Amino acid sequence: MVRSTDRLIQSVHANPGALQSTILGVSEAFKRETSTDKLNLGVGAYRTEELQPYVLRVVGKAEKRMLERGDNKEYLSIEGLPEFRAATVELLLGADSAAVKEGRVATLQSLSGTGSLRVAAAFLAKFLPGVTVYLSRPTWGNHKNIFGDAGVEWREYAYFNPATVSLDFDGMLHDIAAAPAGSWSKIADVIEERHHLAFFDVAYQGFASGSLDDDAFAPRLFVERGLEVLVAQSYSKNLGLYAERIGALNIVLASSQAADRVLSQLKRIARAIYSNPPVHGARIVAEVVGDAAMFGEWNVEMEEMAGRIKTVRQDLYDHLTRLLPSKDWSFIGMFSFTGLSPQQVENMTNKWHVFMTKDGRISLAGLNRAKAGYLAEAIVDSVQNA
């Protein structure tokens, strides 16, 4: 007879995790690499021009104030720090949002973007049993784990066209329209016509373009059109609070009464998963957003970070165009699906010590100007010879 513990061990061995192909697995492999040329383009964590982690100046100032005040470390309520919850929903939808003013948003502070997604997945599983979540193809690998582990069925919709190395817009609209019963407005039209529920994963607000408002355009558009939506937020990137695990889940509803009921159920779910959220990161966000001067400083730093990435992107584009002018490299952005095959990705890693996920996606947050030419040579070599 096989004991239950033995069966568990055998099951784990028969179904090993895919960490080696995930972003975290890429980072672990990068750490083991000894070459001085190595680059980690898998994780979206911002690095300085010296490729070192960066702590925002405004974060240090906020922490100093908190230390001087002697803020305690008591447990937060399940829904989180009130000042943070108010600040985060206004950052997302805007202070003038009708949904915010009318109290139609259920906002739960959670464990960064991942925790927010996981609570939402459990909420969908409980209150919309049998619902299917549609994820872009490709997507962040953990999306599938999160919904799958919550017992929510997921399928994919077209998103990336490898032939053109760009958005498959027509394919995306077709797949969304076909799901059972050039713009975001068109996507909103299809969502509304098909009575779908849109779920946004906002992990880079302000970090992508340097503007908090510009990067929140899509969810704001849907809410302004009167659609009910779910939005997961993270402050890992735009405030550099990676290890603080600070984020939120927002569900915009048709009435304040519905928002109250939904928040009550979200709290029940969060209570069973992690009880209540951490306080330190929430206080940093509330401190920065709640002080006009510090908020302005934060915006300046976000513009600096976004600006550095844009400069690196331009350098990489220029090098690629010089080395292989026959190919259109305009798709290169902060996050890019390069169109590289798994074999070409292996060449990038084994020959050039450039680490990325196997689907060929790269993050320019981990690149500096000094190595832009080196990366271009690696990419062109992989395209031509691998």
C-alpha positions in Angstrom: 0.0 0.0 0.0 1.2 3.5 -0.8 0.8 5.9 2.0 -1.0 9.2 1.3 2.3 11.1 1.8 4.0 8.9 -0.7 1.2 9.5 -3.2 1.6 13.2 -2.7 5.3 13.1 -3.3 4.8 10.9 -6.4 2.1 13.3 -7.7 4.5 16.3 -7.3 7.3 14.5 -9.1 4.9 13.5 -11.9 3.8 17.1 -12.3 6.9 19.3 -11.9 6.5 23.1 -11.8 7.4 25.1 -14.9 9.5 27.5 -13.0 12.5 27.1 -15.3 10.4 28.7 -18.1 8.8 31.4 -16.0 10.1 34.9 -15.3 11.2 33.8 -11.8 13.0 30.9 -13.4 14.7 33.2 -15.9 16.0 35.3 -13.0 17.3 32.3 -11.1 19.2 31.2 -14.2 20.5 34.7 -14.7 21.9 34.7 -11.2 23.9 31.5 -11.8 25.4 32.9 -15.0 29.0 34.1 -14.5 29.5 36.1 -17.8 30.0 39.8 -17.4 28.0 40.3 -20.6 24.9 38.8 -19.1 21.5 40.6 -19.3 18.2 39.7 -17.7 15.4 40.9 -19.9 12.8 38.6 -18.4 11.6 40.5 -15.3 10.0 43.9 -15.6 11.8 45.3 -12.6 13.4 48.7 -13.3 17.2 49.0 -13.2 19.4 52.1 -13.3 21.9 52.8 -16.1 24.3 50.8 -14.0 21.8 47.9 -14.0 21.2 48.2 -10.3 17.9 48.2 -8.4 16.5 51.6 -7.8 14.8 53.0 -4.7 12.8 56.1 -5.6 13.8 59.2 -3.7 10.2 60.0 -2.8 9.9 56.6 -1.2 12.8 57.2 1.0 11.3 60.6 2.0 8.0 59.0 2.8 9.6 56.3 4.9 11.6 58.9 6.8 8.4 60.7 7.7 6.7 57.5 8.8 9.7 56.7 11.0 9.7 60.1 12.5 6.0 59.9 13.3 6.5 56.5 14.9 3.7 54.8 12.9 2.8 51.5 14.6 2.6 48.0 13.1 -0.9 47.0 14.2 -3.0 44.8 12.0 -4.9 46.5 9.3 -8.6 45.8 8.7 -9.2 43.1 6.1 -10.1 45.7 3.4 -6.8 47.6 4.0 -5.6 51.1 4.9 -8.4 53.6 4.3 -6.1 56.3 3.1 -4.5 53.9 0.6 -7.8 52.6 -0.7 -9.0 56.2 -1.3 -5.8 57.1 -3.0 -5.5 54.1 -5.2 -9.0 54.2 -6.7 -8.6 57.9 -7.5 -5.3 57.2 -9.2 -6.9 54.6 -11.2 -10.2 56.3 -12.3 -9.5 59.9 -11.5 -10.7 62.1 -8.7 -13.6 63.3 -10.9 -14.9 59.9 -11.7 -18.6 59.5 -11.2 -18.0 55.9 -10.0 -15.7 57.1 -7.3 -18.0 60.0 -6.2 -21.0 57.7 -6.1 -19.3 55.0 -4.1 -19.8 52.4 -6.8 -16.3 50.9 -6.5 -15.5 48.0 -4.2 -11.7 48.5 -3.4 -9.8 45.9 -1.5 -6.1 46.4 -0.6 -4.4 43.1 -1.5 -1.0 41.5 -2.0 0.2 43.4 -5.1 -1.2 42.5 -8.5 -0.9 38.7 -8.0 -2.8 38.7 -4.8 -5.5 41.0 -6.2 -5.9 38.7 -9.2 -6.1 35.6 -6.9 -8.9 37.2 -4.8 -10.8 38.2 -7.9 -10.4 34.6 -9.3 -11.9 33.2 -6.1 -14.7 35.7 -6.3 -15.5 34.7 -9.8 -15.4 31.0 -9.0 -17.8 31.5 -6.1 -20.3 33.9 -7.5 -20.1 33.2 -11.3 -19.7 29.4 -11.2 -18.9 28.0 -14.7 -17.6 31.3 -15.9 -14.8 31.2 -18.5 -11.9 33.8 -18.3 -10.3 34.7 -21.6 -6.6 35.5 -21.6 -4.6 37.0 -24.3 -2.3 34.6 -26.3 0.4 35.0 -25.1 0.0 36.4 -21.6 1.9 36.5 -18.4 2.3 32.9 -17.5 1.1 33.3 -13.9 -2.4 34.4 -15.1 -3.1 30.8 -16.1 -1.9 29.5 -12.7 -3.9 32.0 -10.8 -7.3 31.3 -12.5 -6.6 27.6 -12.8 -5.8 27.1 -9.1 -9.0 29.0 -8.2 -10.9 26.5 -10.3 -11.8 29.0 -13.0 -11.7 27.8 -16.6 -9.6 29.9 -18.9 -9.3 30.1 -22.7 -7.3 32.3 -25.0 -8.0 35.0 -27.5 -5.7 36.1 -30.3 -3.4 38.9 -29.4 0.0 38.6 -31.0 0.7 38.0 -34.7 4.2 36.5 -35.0 4.2 37.1 -38.7 4.0 40.9 -38.3 5.4 40.9 -34.7 2.5 43.1 -33.7 -1.0 43.2 -32.3 -3.5 40.9 -34.1 -6.3 43.4 -33.7 -8.8 41.7 -36.0 -8.1 38.3 -34.5 -8.6 39.7 -31.0 -11.9 41.3 -31.9 -13.1 38.1 -33.6 -12.2 35.9 -30.6 -13.8 38.3 -28.1 -16.9 38.5 -30.3 -17.0 34.7 -30.7 -16.8 34.1 -27.0 -20.2 32.7 -25.5 -22.9 35.0 -24.5 -7.6 50.2 -34.6 -9.0 51.3 -30.9 -10.1 50.7 -27.3 -13.5 52.0 -28.2 -14.0 49.2 -30.6 -13.0 46.7 -28.0 -15.4 48.3 -25.5 -18.1 48.0 -28.2 -17.6 44.3 -28.5 -17.4 43.8 -24.7 -20.7 45.7 -24.3 -22.5 43.9 -27.2 -21.5 40.5 -25.9 -22.2 41.3 -22.2 -18.7 40.3 -21.2 -17.1 41.5 -18.0 -13.7 43.2 -18.6 -10.8 42.5 -16.3 -7.8 44.8 -16.4 -4.4 43.9 -14.9 -2.8 47.4 -14.3 0.7 46.7 -13.3 2.6 49.6 -14.8 0.4 52.7 -14.4 2.6 55.8 -14.9 5.7 53.6 -15.5 5.0 52.9 -19.1 4.5 56.4 -20.5 5.5 58.5 -17.5 1.8 59.7 -17.1 -0.6 58.2 -14.6 -3.6 59.5 -16.5 -2.4 58.3 -20.0 -1.7 54.8 -18.7 -5.2 54.5 -17.1 -6.9 55.4 -20.3 -8.4 52.0 -21.0 -10.1 51.2 -17.7 -11.3 54.8 -17.4 -12.9 54.6 -20.9 -14.8 51.4 -20.0 -16.0 52.9 -16.7 -17.1 56.2 -18.3 -19.2 54.2 -20.7 -21.0 52.7 -17.8 -19.5 49.2 -18.0 -18.9 47.1 -14.9 -15.2 46.1 -14.7 -12.6 44.4 -12.5 -9.2 46.0 -12.2 -6.1 44.6 -10.4 -3.4 47.2 -9.4 0.2 47.0 -8.4 2.7 49.5 -7.1 5.7 47.2 -7.6 6.9 49.0 -10.7 5.7 52.6 -10.6 6.9 53.1 -7.0 9.5 50.4 -6.9 7.8 48.7 -4.0 8.5 45.2 -5.3 9.0 43.4 -2.0 6.3 45.3 -0.1 3.5 43.4 -2.1 1.2 46.4 -2.3 -1.7 46.5 -4.7 -5.5 46.6 -4.9 -8.5 44.9 -6.5 -11.2 47.3 -7.7 -14.6 46.2 -8.9 -16.7 48.9 -10.4 -20.4 48.3 -10.2 -23.8 49.8 -11.1 -24.7 51.0 -7.6 -23.1 51.8 -4.2 -25.3 49.1 -2.6 -23.8 46.5 -4.9 -20.3 47.8 -4.2 -20.9 47.4 -0.4 -22.1 43.8 -0.9 -19.2 42.9 -3.2 -16.7 44.4 -0.8 -18.2 42.3 2.0 -17.7 39.1 0.0 -14.2 40.1 -1.1 -13.3 40.5 2.6 -14.5 37.0 3.3 -12.3 35.6 0.6 -9.2 37.6 1.6 -9.7 36.6 5.2 -9.4 32.9 4.2 -6.3 33.5 2.0 -4.1 35.9 4.0 -6.3 37.4 6.7 -5.3 41.1 6.2 -2.8 43.0 4.1 0.6 44.5 5.0 0.7 48.1 6.2 4.2 49.5 5.3 3.7 49.8 1.5 0.2 51.0 1.9 1.4 53.9 4.1 4.1 54.8 1.5 1.5 55.1 -1.2 -0.9 57.1 0.9 1.9 59.4 2.0 3.1 60.0 -1.5 -0.3 60.5 -3.1 -1.7 62.5 -0.1 1.0 65.2 -0.2 0.9 67.5 -3.2 4.7 68.1 -3.2 5.6 64.5 -2.8 3.1 63.5 -5.5 4.7 65.9 -7.8 8.1 64.5 -7.0 6.8 61.0 -7.8 5.6 62.1 -11.2 9.0 63.6 -12.0 10.7 60.3 -11.0 8.3 58.3 -13.1 9.0 60.5 -16.1 12.7 60.0 -15.5 12.3 56.2 -15.4 10.0 56.1 -18.4 12.4 58.5 -20.2 15.4 56.3 -19.6 13.6 53.3 -21.0 12.5 55.3 -24.1 16.1 56.4 -24.7 17.3 52.8 -24.4 14.6 51.6 -26.7 15.7 54.2 -29.3 19.3 53.1 -29.0 18.3 49.5 -29.5 16.2 50.3 -32.5 18.9 52.4 -34.1 21.5 49.5 -33.6 19.1 46.9 -35.0 18.2 49.1 -38.0 21.9 49.6 -38.7 22.7 45.9 -38.4 19.7 44.5 -40.3 18.0 47.4 -42.2 15.8 45.0 -44.2 13.7 44.2 -41.2 11.1 46.4 -39.6 12.1 46.9 -35.9 9.4 49.4 -35.0 7.7 46.9 -32.7 10.4 47.3 -30.1 9.0 48.8 -27.0 9.3 48.6 -23.2 7.8 45.1 -23.4 8.1 43.4 -26.7 7.4 40.0 -28.2 10.4 39.8 -30.4 9.1 37.0 -32.6 12.1 34.9 -31.7 11.5 31.2 -31.8 12.4 29.0 -28.8 15.6 27.9 -30.7 16.6 31.5 -31.3 15.9 32.3 -27.6 18.2 29.4 -26.7 20.9 31.0 -28.9 20.4 34.3 -27.1 21.0 32.6 -23.7 23.6 30.0 -24.5 25.8 32.1 -26.8 25.1 35.7 -25.8 24.1 35.2 -22.1 20.9 37.2 -22.7 18.1 35.7 -20.5 14.4 36.0 -21.5 11.2 33.9 -21.4 11.0 31.2 -24.0 8.2 33.0 -25.9 10.8 35.6 -26.9 9.4 38.5 -24.8 11.9 41.0 -23.5 11.7 43.9 -21.0 13.8 46.9 -21.7 13.7 47.9 -18.0 16.7 45.6 -17.5 18.8 47.1 -20.4 21.1 50.1 -20.4 22.6 52.2 -23.2 26.0 50.7 -22.8 24.7 47.2 -23.7 22.1 48.2 -26.3 24.5 47.5 -29.2 25.5 44.2 -27.7 21.8 43.2 -27.4 21.2 44.2 -31.0 24.1 42.0 -32.2 22.7 39.1 -30.2 19.2 39.5 -31.7 20.4 39.8 -35.3 22.7 36.8 -34.9 19.8 34.8 -33.5 17.5 35.9 -36.3 20.0 35.1 -39.0 21.9 32.1 -37.7 19.8 30.2 -35.1 
